[in-house]
């Protein structure tokens, strides 16, 4: 019975981490829009073509995933840095929880 509870907790933890991952992206975008409009303008307005929500999301992903320099360190904004850390760790934790749940399921057979 405790393995079933652990399995369900891992599944729910994975879902929660995925939701937190996407929430962190939203919060980073919102904080950039509000506190750093010039930097947001670089992300939101493409050089060519028309802006769309999908294009903006893809460009935000590119900015967040760049290796050097990190966006929050450049902006020196504590709130963006916090949400950036949640964004970086959230996806890894989600997959870790789901793989652990799959391992428990596999071991139960």
C-alpha positions as CSV (number, residue, x, y, z in Angstrom):
1,X,0.0,0.0,0.0
2,X,2.9,2.4,0.7
3,X,4.3,1.7,-2.8
4,X,1.0,2.7,-4.3
5,X,1.0,5.9,-2.3
6,X,4.6,6.6,-3.3
7,X,3.7,5.9,-7.0
8,X,0.8,8.3,-6.9
9,X,2.9,10.9,-5.1
10,X,5.5,10.7,-7.7
11,X,3.0,11.1,-10.5
12,X,1.4,14.1,-8.8
13,X,4.8,15.5,-8.1
14,X,5.7,15.2,-11.8
15,X,2.5,17.0,-12.8
16,X,3.1,19.7,-10.3
17,X,6.7,20.2,-11.5
18,X,5.5,20.4,-15.1
19,X,2.9,23.0,-14.2
20,X,5.5,25.0,-12.2
21,X,7.9,24.9,-15.1
22,X,5.3,26.5,-17.4
23,X,4.2,28.9,-14.7
24,X,7.8,30.0,-14.3
25,X,8.0,30.8,-18.0
26,X,4.9,32.9,-17.7
27,X,6.2,34.8,-14.7
28,X,9.5,35.5,-16.3
29,X,7.8,36.8,-19.4
30,X,5.4,38.9,-17.2
31,X,8.3,40.4,-15.1
32,X,10.3,41.1,-18.2
33,X,7.3,42.9,-19.8
34,X,6.7,45.0,-16.7
35,X,10.2,45.7,-15.4
36,X,12.4,45.5,-18.4
37,X,10.3,46.6,-21.4
38,X,13.4,47.3,-23.7
39,X,14.7,43.7,-23.2
40,X,11.2,42.3,-23.7
41,X,10.9,44.3,-26.9
42,X,13.9,42.5,-28.2
43,X,12.2,39.1,-27.5
44,X,8.7,40.0,-28.5
45,X,9.4,41.8,-31.8
46,X,10.9,39.7,-34.5
47,X,13.3,41.1,-37.1
48,X,11.2,39.8,-39.9
49,X,7.6,38.9,-40.3
50,X,4.7,39.4,-37.9
51,X,4.8,38.8,-34.2
52,X,2.7,36.0,-32.8
53,X,2.4,34.3,-29.5
54,X,4.2,31.2,-30.7
55,X,7.1,33.1,-32.1
56,X,7.4,35.1,-28.9
57,X,7.4,31.8,-26.9
58,X,10.1,30.3,-29.1
59,X,12.2,33.4,-28.8
60,X,11.8,33.4,-25.0
61,X,12.9,29.8,-25.0
62,X,16.0,30.7,-27.0
63,X,16.9,33.5,-24.6
64,X,16.3,31.3,-21.5
65,X,18.3,28.4,-22.9
66,X,21.4,30.4,-23.9
67,X,24.5,29.2,-22.1
68,X,26.3,32.5,-21.6
69,X,25.5,35.1,-20.4
70,X,22.4,34.2,-18.4
71,X,19.5,36.7,-18.7
72,X,18.7,37.1,-14.9
73,X,22.4,37.8,-14.2
74,X,22.4,40.5,-16.9
75,X,19.2,42.1,-15.6
76,X,20.2,41.8,-11.9
77,X,16.5,41.2,-10.9
78,X,16.0,39.0,-7.9
79,X,12.4,37.9,-8.9
80,X,13.4,37.0,-12.4
81,X,16.4,35.1,-11.1
82,X,14.2,33.1,-8.7
83,X,11.7,32.2,-11.4
84,X,14.6,31.4,-13.7
85,X,15.9,28.9,-11.2
86,X,12.5,27.3,-10.8
87,X,12.3,27.1,-14.6
88,X,15.7,25.4,-14.9
89,X,15.0,22.8,-12.2
90,X,11.3,22.2,-12.7
91,X,11.5,20.2,-15.9
92,X,14.3,18.0,-14.5
93,X,12.4,17.3,-11.3
94,X,9.2,16.5,-13.3
95,X,11.0,13.9,-15.5
96,X,12.8,12.5,-12.5
97,X,9.5,12.0,-10.7
98,X,7.8,10.4,-13.7
99,X,10.8,8.1,-14.4
100,X,10.8,7.0,-10.7
101,X,7.1,6.3,-11.0
102,X,7.7,4.2,-14.1
103,X,10.5,2.4,-12.3
104,X,8.1,1.6,-9.4
105,X,5.5,0.4,-11.9
106,X,8.0,-1.8,-13.7
107,X,9.3,-3.3,-10.4
108,X,5.7,-4.1,-9.3
109,X,5.2,-6.5,-12.2
